[in-house]
């Protein structure tokens, strides 16, 4: 296939999809085939004059759940009227929140989650140290993306993931007006990683992100050009506008109608294929096909965590910066960058800098070693730097 590079890309693309779906199906059966999301809650039955015991029977609530929810001290308290504990609205709100939190807790595989976070910490820390002084060849980069995709996606599944910490938090609050504390802890950890080292969790740890990037990377040659078709760098003003509007639409749908717009098209479900519907499968197929030409389309166009991470990224301690004393203004970094971000970082001619996923492409193609990923403050190029040399 060395003589037919386009055919090679197509074969690799099909192999990646078939392997991901097939192995994920096997692993989800081994670990447990049920969805890791709480079931949709039913309307509570609450009639006037109901006792606590009758309320529990009507709604299939356990005695222990009722005791905890109503702070019942003794068995005789089950004969009390539900009205004694508040208005119908107050009782409905209280039980809805309690049921939502119980469902969230029951839907989680806690041992697997702890293992996943432990591996995230180990893997990302090792990569951060490894990349400090080493260039990243295409072969090494692709191997690392495969390891991340298989480990955090195929083996450990769709949940948890960075996107879910934002998406599910909005959905839970919009439908049950409550917050699931473990999810907030997970979100804080992910954002802390962004604060420390740019979008490292998205770049090398997010199972949906690494799969998109792996597909993007198999369709490029040594000159960072597409083998099949051509690379498309969408304007950041366009992608971020779509991403903001999509988040607004999702939030409105949740609060107004209790509808999860992301659920049916959630790309993380590729790691739990038995819960992926026909529409969702078609959407993800199109999304991953687009990944051959567009760098991480879900991350730039739809991902709620991608938007939140982009905001936190502005205060990131470690980030890509340029040393203009050695920079020869060749702009190879901006050309090789899969998005428009390196052009914005290099010339600093725009106030808004797009998402940077710390892929190291810019640093690795720089002929003078003028680009680094460090705590060094981003400088502004001399006024005549690119006019004189570019």
C-alpha positions in Angstrom: 0.0 0.0 0.0 3.1 2.3 0.0 2.3 3.0 -3.7 -1.3 3.8 -2.9 -1.3 6.2 0.1 -5.0 7.2 -0.4 -6.1 3.5 -0.2 -3.9 3.2 3.0 -5.8 6.1 4.6 -9.2 4.5 3.8 -8.1 1.1 5.1 -6.7 2.6 8.3 -9.9 4.7 8.8 -12.2 1.6 8.4 -9.9 -0.4 10.6 -10.0 2.2 13.4 -13.8 2.4 13.3 -14.4 -1.4 13.2 -11.8 -2.0 15.9 -13.2 0.7 18.2 -16.8 -0.4 17.8 -16.1 -4.1 18.0 -13.7 -4.1 20.9 -15.9 -1.6 22.8 -18.9 -3.9 22.4 -16.9 -6.7 23.8 -15.6 -4.7 26.7 -19.0 -3.2 27.5 -20.3 -6.7 27.8 -17.5 -7.8 30.1 -17.6 -4.7 32.3 -21.4 -4.5 32.2 -23.6 -3.6 29.3 -26.0 -1.2 31.0 -25.9 2.5 30.2 -23.9 4.5 32.7 -26.5 7.2 32.8 -29.5 7.5 35.2 -32.9 6.5 33.8 -35.4 9.1 33.0 -37.4 9.9 36.1 -41.2 9.3 36.4 -43.8 11.8 37.7 -44.3 11.4 41.4 -47.8 10.3 42.7 -48.8 12.5 45.6 -52.4 12.7 46.8 -53.8 14.8 49.6 -53.9 13.0 52.9 -51.3 10.4 51.9 -49.2 8.9 54.7 -45.5 8.5 54.2 -46.0 4.8 53.9 -48.7 5.2 51.2 -46.5 7.7 49.4 -43.7 5.2 49.4 -45.8 2.4 48.1 -47.3 4.6 45.3 -43.9 5.6 44.1 -41.9 2.4 44.8 -39.7 4.1 47.3 -37.8 2.0 49.9 -38.2 2.4 53.6 -34.6 3.5 54.0 -35.0 6.1 51.3 -38.1 7.5 53.0 -36.4 7.6 56.4 -33.4 9.5 55.0 -35.6 11.9 52.9 -38.1 12.8 55.7 -35.7 12.3 58.6 -38.0 9.7 60.2 -36.8 8.7 63.7 -39.0 5.7 64.3 -41.3 3.2 62.6 -44.5 5.0 63.7 -43.4 8.1 61.7 -44.4 6.2 58.5 -48.0 6.8 59.5 -47.6 10.6 59.5 -49.2 12.5 56.7 -46.9 13.7 54.0 -48.5 17.1 54.2 -46.8 17.5 57.6 -43.4 17.8 55.9 -44.3 20.6 53.5 -46.4 21.6 50.5 -46.9 19.3 47.5 -44.3 21.4 45.6 -41.8 21.2 48.4 -42.2 17.4 48.8 -42.0 16.9 45.0 -38.9 19.0 44.8 -37.2 17.2 47.7 -38.0 13.7 46.5 -37.1 14.5 42.9 -33.7 15.8 44.0 -33.1 12.7 46.3 -34.1 10.3 43.5 -31.9 12.1 41.0 -28.9 11.9 43.2 -29.6 8.2 44.1 -29.9 7.4 40.4 -26.7 9.2 39.6 -24.8 7.4 42.3 -26.3 4.0 41.3 -25.3 4.6 37.6 -21.6 4.9 38.4 -19.0 2.2 38.5 -16.9 3.8 41.2 -13.9 1.4 41.1 -13.6 1.9 37.4 -13.8 5.6 37.8 -11.1 5.7 40.4 -8.9 3.5 38.1 -9.5 5.8 35.2 -8.5 9.0 37.1 -5.4 7.2 38.4 -4.4 6.3 34.9 -5.2 9.8 33.6 -2.9 11.3 36.3 -0.1 8.8 35.5 -0.3 9.0 31.7 -0.6 12.8 31.5 2.2 13.4 34.0 4.5 11.0 32.1 3.7 12.7 28.8 4.3 16.1 30.2 7.7 15.1 31.4 8.5 13.1 28.3 7.6 16.0 25.9 9.7 18.6 27.8 12.8 17.9 25.9 11.8 15.5 23.1 10.3 16.1 19.7 7.2 14.1 18.8 7.4 12.2 15.6 4.3 11.2 13.7 4.8 7.6 14.6 5.2 8.3 18.3 2.2 10.7 18.3 0.0 8.2 16.7 1.1 5.4 19.1 0.3 7.6 22.1 -3.1 8.5 20.6 -3.9 4.8 20.1 -2.8 4.1 23.7 -5.1 6.9 25.0 -8.0 5.9 22.9 -7.8 2.2 23.8 -7.1 2.7 27.5 -9.6 5.6 28.3 -12.2 4.7 25.7 -12.3 1.1 24.6 -11.2 -0.5 27.9 -12.6 2.0 30.5 -15.6 3.1 28.5 -17.5 6.2 27.7 -18.0 7.4 31.3 -16.4 9.5 32.8 -15.2 11.9 30.3 -14.5 15.7 30.3 -17.6 16.6 28.3 -19.9 14.7 30.6 -18.9 16.8 33.7 -20.4 19.9 32.0 -23.2 18.4 30.0 -24.6 16.1 32.7 -24.3 18.8 35.4 -26.5 21.1 33.3 -29.0 18.4 32.6 -29.2 17.3 36.2 -29.7 20.8 37.5 -32.2 21.7 34.8 -34.4 18.7 35.4 -34.0 18.1 39.1 -32.5 21.4 40.4 -29.7 19.6 42.2 -25.9 19.1 41.9 -24.1 15.8 42.0 -21.0 16.6 44.1 -18.7 13.9 42.6 -19.2 15.3 39.2 -18.2 18.8 40.4 -15.1 17.3 41.8 -14.3 15.6 38.5 -14.9 18.9 36.6 -12.6 20.7 39.0 -9.9 18.2 38.4 -10.2 18.5 34.6 -10.2 22.3 34.8 -7.2 22.2 37.1 -5.3 20.2 34.4 -6.3 22.9 31.9 -5.0 25.6 34.3 -1.7 23.8 34.8 -1.0 22.5 31.3 -3.3 24.0 28.7 -5.8 21.5 27.2 -3.7 18.5 28.1 -6.7 16.5 29.2 -8.4 17.1 25.9 -5.3 16.5 23.9 -4.1 13.3 25.4 -6.8 12.0 27.8 -10.2 12.6 26.3 -11.3 9.4 24.6 -13.5 11.2 22.1 -10.8 13.8 21.4 -7.9 11.3 20.9 -10.0 9.2 18.5 -10.8 12.3 16.3 -7.1 13.3 16.3 -5.9 9.8 15.5 -8.2 9.8 12.4 -7.0 13.3 11.5 -3.3 12.2 11.8 -3.6 9.1 9.5 -4.6 11.4 6.7 -1.5 13.6 6.5 1.9 13.2 5.0 5.3 14.3 6.3 4.6 17.8 5.1 1.5 18.0 7.3 -0.8 18.0 4.2 -3.8 15.8 3.7 -3.4 12.7 1.6 -7.1 12.3 0.8 -8.9 15.6 0.1 -7.5 18.6 1.8 -7.2 20.0 5.3 -9.8 22.5 6.3 -9.0 25.1 8.9 -12.3 26.6 10.0 -12.2 30.2 11.2 -12.3 30.4 15.0 -15.0 33.1 14.9 -17.2 30.6 13.1 -16.5 27.5 15.2 -16.7 29.3 18.6 -20.0 31.0 17.6 -21.5 27.6 16.7 -20.1 26.2 19.9 -21.6 28.9 22.0 -25.0 28.8 20.2 -25.1 25.0 20.6 -24.5 25.2 24.3 -27.2 27.8 24.6 -29.7 25.6 22.7 -28.8 22.6 24.8 -29.3 24.6 28.1 -32.6 26.1 26.9 -33.9 22.6 25.9 -32.9 21.2 29.2 -34.5 23.9 31.4 -37.6 24.4 29.2 -38.5 20.9 28.2 -36.1 18.5 30.0 -34.6 17.4 26.7 -31.0 16.4 26.3 -29.9 17.4 22.8 -26.5 16.0 23.2 -27.5 12.5 24.4 -28.6 11.0 21.1 -25.4 12.3 19.3 -22.9 11.9 22.1 -19.6 10.8 20.4 -18.5 9.1 23.7 -21.2 6.5 23.0 -19.0 4.9 20.4 -17.4 3.2 23.4 -20.8 1.8 24.4 -22.3 1.0 21.0 -25.3 -1.0 22.3 -26.7 2.3 23.5 -26.1 4.1 20.3 -29.2 4.6 18.1 -29.4 4.8 14.4 -29.4 8.6 14.3 -26.6 8.8 16.7 -24.5 6.3 14.8 -25.0 8.2 11.6 -24.0 11.5 13.2 -20.9 10.0 14.7 -20.0 8.4 11.4 -20.2 11.8 9.7 -18.3 13.4 12.6 -15.4 10.9 12.4 -15.4 11.1 8.6 -15.1 14.9 8.9 -12.1 14.3 11.3 -10.1 13.2 8.3 -10.1 16.8 7.1 -11.0 18.9 10.1 -9.1 18.9 13.4 -11.3 17.7 16.2 -14.7 18.9 14.8 -16.7 17.9 17.9 -14.3 19.7 20.2 -14.4 22.9 18.2 -18.1 23.0 17.2 -20.1 21.3 19.9 -18.2 20.3 23.1 -19.4 22.1 26.3 -16.2 21.3 28.1 -14.2 22.5 25.1 -15.8 25.9 25.4 -15.3 26.1 29.2 -11.8 24.8 28.9 -11.0 27.4 26.3 -11.9 30.1 28.8 -9.8 28.6 31.6 -7.0 28.1 29.1 -6.4 31.8 29.1 -4.9 31.6 32.5 -3.0 28.4 31.8 0.5 28.2 33.5 2.1 26.1 30.8 1.4 27.1 27.2 3.0 27.5 23.7 5.1 30.5 23.4 7.6 31.9 20.8 11.1 33.3 21.3 11.3 36.1 18.7 15.1 36.6 19.2 15.7 33.3 17.4 12.5 33.1 15.3 13.2 33.6 11.6 9.6 34.3 10.7 9.4 31.3 8.3 5.9 30.6 9.7 6.3 26.9 9.3 4.7 26.5 12.7 1.5 28.3 11.6 1.3 26.3 8.4 1.8 22.9 10.1 -0.6 23.7 13.0 -3.9 21.8 12.4 -5.9 24.9 13.4 -5.6 28.7 13.3 -4.3 28.9 16.8 -0.5 29.0 16.1 -1.0 31.8 13.6 -2.7 33.8 16.3 0.0 33.0 18.9 2.9 33.7 16.5 1.8 37.1 15.2 -0.4 38.2 18.1 -2.4 40.3 15.7 -5.7 39.1 17.1 -7.0 39.7 20.6 -8.7 36.3 20.7 -6.5 33.2 20.6 -8.3 29.9 19.6 -8.1 26.6 21.5 -4.6 25.1 21.7 -4.5 21.4 22.3 -0.8 21.2 23.0 -0.2 18.7 20.2 3.4 20.0 19.8 3.2 20.1 16.0 4.3 23.8 15.9 7.3 23.1 18.2 8.4 20.0 16.3 8.5 21.7 12.8 10.3 24.9 14.0 13.7 24.9 12.4 15.3 27.1 15.0 13.8 25.7 18.2 12.1 29.0 18.9 8.8 27.5 20.2 8.4 25.8 23.5 5.6 24.6 25.8 6.5 26.1 29.2 5.7 28.7 31.8 7.4 31.4 29.7 5.2 34.4 29.1 4.0 34.9 25.6 5.9 37.9 24.1 4.6 40.2 21.4 6.7 40.1 18.2 8.6 43.3 17.1 6.6 45.5 14.9 8.7 44.8 11.8 9.5 41.1 12.6 7.3 39.6 9.8 7.6 42.5 7.4 11.4 42.4 7.5 11.9 38.6 7.5 8.6 37.2 6.1 
